Amino acid sequence: MDLMTSHGNSVLLFTLIHFILGRSFSVLFAILNQMSVFLYFPLALAYDYVQIPVYGIILKHSSKRFFPVRWLQNEADRILTYMSEKPLFKKLLALGNVGLILLSALPIRGFGILSGSVVSFFLKKGKLEGTILLMVGSLLGIFIIMGIAQGAIKVFNLF
């Protein structure tokens, strides 16, 4: 645990976990390592915000068919095909803007900012509207993860 002795190392690990494993794991990491909520909460929001335009640019320019972009477009198509078969996904899309917020908020594998960005793009949401909906989802998602983690910690403390 020598790696965790420094505050800077915690932030670095939080950042790596957020971009590699996602928001759920990074917030859980922060809670378990007793990072200040005033540090990890804005960091998680900022990291999610940074991802939105990156995914938007990739999706917008996917017609140029460079290999990495073509690969990403194929992955996006695969994700959408997989998710469109799920009844929960269909119900979320039927909810419109609320569904997009929930899609980007739920701490379930296959949901999150990437999926929300792809769906927002295909629903032809404007940049501002899509970003606001995804950030509201991100904010809600952080609260959901915080609640689940705090509840789990209290349950484990009972034993």
Buried (B, 14 or more C-beta within 10 A) or exposed (E): EEEEEEEEEBBEBBBEBBEEEBBBBBBBBBBEBEBEEEBBBEBBBEBBBEBBEEBBEBBEEBEEEEEEBEEBBEEBEEBBEEBEEEEBBEEBBEEEBEBBBBBBBBBEEBBBBBBBBBBBBEBEBEEEBBBBBBBBBBBBBBEBBBEBBEEEEEEEEEE
